[in-house]
Amino acid sequence: MGEERIELDDTDVVDEDWYGRDLTGARFARVRFLEVDLTEAVISGATFDECIFRGVTLNAAAVTDSAFTTCTFRRTSFSMAT
């Protein structure tokens, strides 16, 4: 059986290692991602509403059919992301 779809609202994700994590169908609203490693994450059909990304690494992440609405990105790397 697959992992549960992630849904987070009004919270902080701080100094987490989400390397290679599957975020298919995830929903995030008003989440602050601070110093999070999302290298090689699979982000498909995910929604990010009013989120803040600070010091986040999205290198080589596979991002498809996802929405980042009214999000802020500071010191965030998308190197080789698709």
BALOBA-1460 file (C-alpha; in Angstrom, 3 decimals):
// residues 82
<rec num="1" residu="m" x="0.000" y="0.000" z="0.000"/>
<rec num="2" residu="g" x="1.287" y="3.517" z="-0.873"/>
<rec num="3" residu="e" x="2.026" y="6.388" z="1.451"/>
<rec num="4" residu="e" x="-0.762" y="8.679" z="2.635"/>
<rec num="5" residu="r" x="-1.089" y="11.963" z="0.767"/>
<rec num="6" residu="i" x="0.451" y="14.812" z="2.762"/>
<rec num="7" residu="e" x="-1.784" y="17.742" z="3.754"/>
<rec num="8" residu="l" x="-0.378" y="20.529" z="5.934"/>
<rec num="9" residu="d" x="-1.861" y="23.888" z="6.933"/>
<rec num="10" residu="d" x="-0.476" y="26.820" z="8.926"/>
<rec num="11" residu="t" x="2.712" y="25.138" z="10.147"/>
<rec num="12" residu="d" x="6.494" y="25.239" z="9.839"/>
<rec num="13" residu="v" x="8.670" y="22.529" z="8.321"/>
<rec num="14" residu="v" x="12.161" y="23.285" z="9.654"/>
<rec num="15" residu="d" x="15.522" y="21.671" z="8.934"/>
<rec num="16" residu="e" x="13.978" y="18.503" z="7.492"/>
<rec num="17" residu="d" x="15.574" y="16.006" z="5.101"/>
<rec num="18" residu="w" x="12.891" y="15.181" z="2.525"/>
<rec num="19" residu="y" x="15.427" y="13.947" z="-0.021"/>
<rec num="20" residu="g" x="13.668" y="11.941" z="-2.744"/>
<rec num="21" residu="r" x="10.292" y="12.199" z="-1.020"/>
<rec num="22" residu="d" x="7.185" y="11.519" z="-3.117"/>
<rec num="23" residu="l" x="4.853" y="14.506" z="-2.731"/>
<rec num="24" residu="t" x="2.372" y="13.371" z="-5.382"/>
<rec num="25" residu="g" x="-1.005" y="15.007" z="-4.714"/>
<rec num="26" residu="a" x="0.258" y="16.810" z="-1.593"/>
<rec num="27" residu="r" x="-1.501" y="19.964" z="-0.424"/>
<rec num="28" residu="f" x="0.224" y="22.706" z="1.558"/>
<rec num="29" residu="a" x="-1.396" y="25.964" z="2.691"/>
<rec num="30" residu="r" x="0.476" y="28.735" z="4.508"/>
<rec num="31" residu="v" x="3.399" y="26.407" z="5.305"/>
<rec num="32" residu="r" x="6.867" y="27.822" z="5.928"/>
<rec num="33" residu="f" x="9.588" y="25.539" z="4.563"/>
<rec num="34" residu="l" x="12.823" y="26.601" z="6.269"/>
<rec num="35" residu="e" x="16.152" y="24.930" z="5.440"/>
<rec num="36" residu="v" x="14.453" y="21.841" z="3.930"/>
<rec num="37" residu="d" x="16.207" y="19.434" z="1.537"/>
<rec num="38" residu="l" x="13.818" y="18.428" z="-1.262"/>
<rec num="39" residu="t" x="16.567" y="17.241" z="-3.612"/>
<rec num="40" residu="e" x="15.227" y="14.697" z="-6.133"/>
<rec num="41" residu="a" x="11.721" y="14.958" z="-4.661"/>
<rec num="42" residu="v" x="8.793" y="13.949" z="-6.880"/>
<rec num="43" residu="i" x="6.278" y="16.806" z="-6.828"/>
<rec num="44" residu="s" x="3.364" y="15.889" z="-9.079"/>
<rec num="45" residu="g" x="-0.161" y="17.269" z="-8.842"/>
<rec num="46" residu="a" x="0.773" y="19.094" z="-5.629"/>
<rec num="47" residu="t" x="-0.537" y="22.485" z="-4.509"/>
<rec num="48" residu="f" x="1.336" y="25.059" z="-2.473"/>
<rec num="49" residu="d" x="-0.794" y="28.057" z="-1.451"/>
<rec num="50" residu="e" x="0.771" y="31.093" z="0.254"/>
<rec num="51" residu="c" x="3.852" y="29.078" z="1.273"/>
<rec num="52" residu="i" x="7.295" y="30.440" z="2.099"/>
<rec num="53" residu="f" x="10.440" y="28.640" z="0.935"/>
<rec num="54" residu="r" x="13.626" y="29.892" z="2.622"/>
<rec num="55" residu="g" x="16.937" y="28.080" z="2.292"/>
<rec num="56" residu="v" x="15.244" y="25.169" z="0.507"/>
<rec num="57" residu="t" x="17.042" y="22.853" z="-1.913"/>
<rec num="58" residu="l" x="14.912" y="21.573" z="-4.801"/>
<rec num="59" residu="n" x="17.854" y="20.405" z="-6.907"/>
<rec num="60" residu="a" x="16.944" y="17.741" z="-9.471"/>
<rec num="61" residu="a" x="13.347" y="17.691" z="-8.208"/>
<rec num="62" residu="a" x="10.772" y="16.410" z="-10.710"/>
<rec num="63" residu="v" x="7.981" y="19.002" z="-10.605"/>
<rec num="64" residu="t" x="4.950" y="18.359" z="-12.843"/>
<rec num="65" residu="d" x="1.347" y="19.564" z="-12.887"/>
<rec num="66" residu="s" x="1.823" y="21.397" z="-9.588"/>
<rec num="67" residu="a" x="0.802" y="24.890" z="-8.489"/>
<rec num="68" residu="f" x="2.748" y="27.374" z="-6.371"/>
<rec num="69" residu="t" x="0.259" y="30.208" z="-5.778"/>
<rec num="70" residu="t" x="1.268" y="33.349" z="-3.944"/>
<rec num="71" residu="c" x="4.452" y="31.665" z="-2.665"/>
<rec num="72" residu="t" x="7.694" y="33.382" z="-1.687"/>
<rec num="73" residu="f" x="11.117" y="31.932" z="-2.528"/>
<rec num="74" residu="r" x="14.314" y="33.150" z="-0.821"/>
<rec num="75" residu="r" x="17.734" y="31.479" z="-1.034"/>
<rec num="76" residu="t" x="16.056" y="28.495" z="-2.726"/>
<rec num="77" residu="s" x="17.864" y="26.384" z="-5.307"/>
<rec num="78" residu="f" x="16.149" y="24.758" z="-8.316"/>
<rec num="79" residu="s" x="19.328" y="23.532" z="-10.019"/>
<rec num="80" residu="m" x="18.559" y="20.790" z="-12.556"/>
<rec num="81" residu="a" x="14.894" y="20.633" z="-11.468"/>
<rec num="82" residu="t" x="12.495" y="19.550" z="-14.206"/>
